[in-house]
């Protein structure tokens, strides 16, 4: 079942053929959503690959205008990273 790469989203369903519980059903329903991707990435097999950012990268492709609606405290990206 895990010996090859998945070729499409339907292959993901094969994982849960024999697993049926509240958690597996929830994952099946939400696995394509951003929050579930983030959750699984942070809690996956190697979550220690993250490093603290002290400054924004020089060629960071996100501007303050792009994320302004998401920044609840009305701060800039630079202020948030501090």
N, C-alpha and C positions, 0 to 999 in steps of 0.2 A: 504494500500500500504506500510506503514512503520511499521506495527505491528509485523513483524517477521524478523529474520536475513535472509540475502541473502544466497542462496545455491550455486549459480554459477554466472558467469559474465553476463549471459543473464538477470538475475533478475535486474541488474542495468538499463537496457533499459526500464524496466517498469516504472521507475521514470519519464522518459521523454515522456511518451505517450501523455500527455495532455499539456506539456510544449514545446513550439517550438519558439525559438528566436535565435539570433546570438550567445549569450552566451551559451545557453543549447546545441546547435549544436557543438560548439567548445569543450565544456566539454565532450560531448559524443565521440568525435573523439580522445581526448587526455587524458582521465581519467586514463588510465593504465600507463602513462609515469611518470618517476621520478619527473620531474619538476612540474607536476600538483599535484602529491601527496604532494610534499613539499609546494606548494602554498596553497593547501587546509588544510594541517596540520597547517601551520602558521596562516592562516586566519580562522581557524575553530572555533568551539564553545568554546575552552579553550586554546587559544594561550599563556596564561600566565604561563603555566607549564614549560616553558623553563627557565633554569637558566644559568647564565654566567659561563663558565668553566675557571678557572685560571690555572689549570694544567691538564695534560692528566691522565686519570685513570690508576692505576697500571697495570691492566690486559687489557689495550686497545688493541684490536686485529688488529690494523692497524699500519703498519710500514712506515717509511719515504720512503722506496723504493717503497711501494705499491702506494703511492700518489704523488710521485716525479713529474710525468708528469702533474699533475693537479695544482701543486704549481707554479704559474706563476713567482713569485719573487725569485725562487730557494732557498727558506728558508726551514728549517726543520719544522716539526709539532710543536715542542716546541717553535720555534721562532715565528711561525704564531699565536700561542695561546696567546703569550705575547701582 
